[in-house]
C-alpha cells in the first residue's frame, strides 16, 4: 500500500490528511520536497500528531529554504531539482505527501504530476470547499485520468457541502473515501479520533 496525497491546490489540508492516514494505517511517511519552513517541516508536524510509534519518517529528497513553488525555491537556493534523484522508499505501507497541486513545477520541465508518474503510486486527492473548488477538483481529476494515474479516491476536508460533493462525485465516479470535519485543536487525540474513519482504507 503506497498512496500519494495530493491536493487541488495549496492550503487544502494535505498535511492533516496525511497525519490522519499515517495514524489510521500505521503507515510510514515521506515528503519528497519540503519547500520552506525547514524548522517546522511537514514531516515534523505529522510526526508530532500521531500517537503510535510504528511509523518511519523518511528524509526529504530536497529541503528548500523558501516557501515558494519548488522550482522557484530551488532556483533561489542555487540548485535545480533532478527528478531522477527521487527514489521510492522501501516500505510496504507508505503515505507520500506532495507539494501544492498536481502541476506545481519542480524545474523547467517536470511537475508534481511527473513525480507521481515516476513513483508509480496511487493518488488520494484532497479537496476543500471554496468558490471555484469544483472547477479545481474536476480539473485535477481529469489531469490524473488523462495521464493514466490510478486514483484511490477523494477525501473532502472541512464542512460538508452536499451540492458541491454530489456534482464532483457524479461527474467523475471516483471513490469517495471520506470527509474530515474541521479540527479545532490539532493534537494527537483529535487526529486519532479522525483516523478511525479511515482504518479500512
ChimeraX attribute file (.defattr): number of C-alpha atoms within 10 A of each C-alpha:
attribute: neighborCount
match mode: 1-to-1
recipient: residues
	/A:1	12
	/A:2	19
	/A:3	23
	/A:4	23
	/A:5	27
	/A:6	30
	/A:7	28
	/A:8	25
	/A:9	21
	/A:10	12
	/A:11	12
	/A:12	20
	/A:13	21
	/A:14	26
	/A:15	21
	/A:16	19
	/A:17	27
	/A:18	28
	/A:19	27
	/A:20	27
	/A:21	28
	/A:22	31
	/A:23	29
	/A:24	22
	/A:25	19
	/A:26	20
	/A:27	22
	/A:28	22
	/A:29	27
	/A:30	22
	/A:31	24
	/A:32	22
	/A:33	21
	/A:34	24
	/A:35	22
	/A:36	18
	/A:37	13
	/A:38	15
	/A:39	8
	/A:40	9
	/A:41	16
	/A:42	23
	/A:43	22
	/A:44	12
	/A:45	14
	/A:46	21
	/A:47	20
	/A:48	13
	/A:49	20
	/A:50	24
	/A:51	16
	/A:52	13
	/A:53	9
	/A:54	12
	/A:55	18
	/A:56	16
	/A:57	18
	/A:58	18
	/A:59	15
	/A:60	15
	/A:61	17
	/A:62	17
	/A:63	20
	/A:64	24
	/A:65	17
	/A:66	18
	/A:67	13
	/A:68	14
	/A:69	18
	/A:70	28
	/A:71	22
	/A:72	20
	/A:73	22
	/A:74	21
	/A:75	15
	/A:76	14
	/A:77	13
	/A:78	8
	/A:79	13
	/A:80	16
	/A:81	20
	/A:82	12
	/A:83	17
	/A:84	8
	/A:85	9
	/A:86	16
	/A:87	11
	/A:88	16
	/A:89	16
	/A:90	9
	/A:91	14
	/A:92	9
	/A:93	16
	/A:94	26
	/A:95	26
	/A:96	24
	/A:97	26
	/A:98	24
	/A:99	26
	/A:100	21
	/A:101	22
	/A:102	23
	/A:103	16
	/A:104	19
	/A:105	20
	/A:106	24
	/A:107	19
	/A:108	10
	/A:109	9
	/A:110	16
	/A:111	20
	/A:112	22
	/A:113	21
	/A:114	18
	/A:115	18
	/A:116	22
	/A:117	16
	/A:118	14
	/A:119	15
	/A:120	15
	/A:121	20
	/A:122	18
	/A:123	24
	/A:124	25
	/A:125	27
	/A:126	23
	/A:127	25
	/A:128	25
	/A:129	17
	/A:130	10
	/A:131	9
	/A:132	8
	/A:133	16
	/A:134	18
	/A:135	11
	/A:136	18
	/A:137	22
	/A:138	17
	/A:139	14
	/A:140	20
	/A:141	22
	/A:142	13
	/A:143	15
	/A:144	19
	/A:145	13
	/A:146	8
	/A:147	12
	/A:148	10
	/A:149	17
	/A:150	16
	/A:151	18
	/A:152	19
	/A:153	18
	/A:154	24
	/A:155	21
	/A:156	22
	/A:157	21
	/A:158	16
	/A:159	12
	/A:160	15
	/A:161	12
	/A:162	9
	/A:163	8
	/A:164	14
	/A:165	16
	/A:166	10
	/A:167	13
	/A:168	20
	/A:169	14
	/A:170	9
	/A:171	9
	/A:172	13
	/A:173	10
	/A:174	14
	/A:175	13
	/A:176	15
	/A:177	16
	/A:178	14
	/A:179	20
	/A:180	20
	/A:181	12
	/A:182	11
	/A:183	13
	/A:184	7
	/A:185	9
	/A:186	13
	/A:187	13
	/A:188	19
	/A:189	13
	/A:190	15
	/A:191	24
	/A:192	20
	/A:193	12
	/A:194	21
	/A:195	20
	/A:196	14
	/A:197	16
	/A:198	17
	/A:199	14
	/A:200	8
	/A:201	12
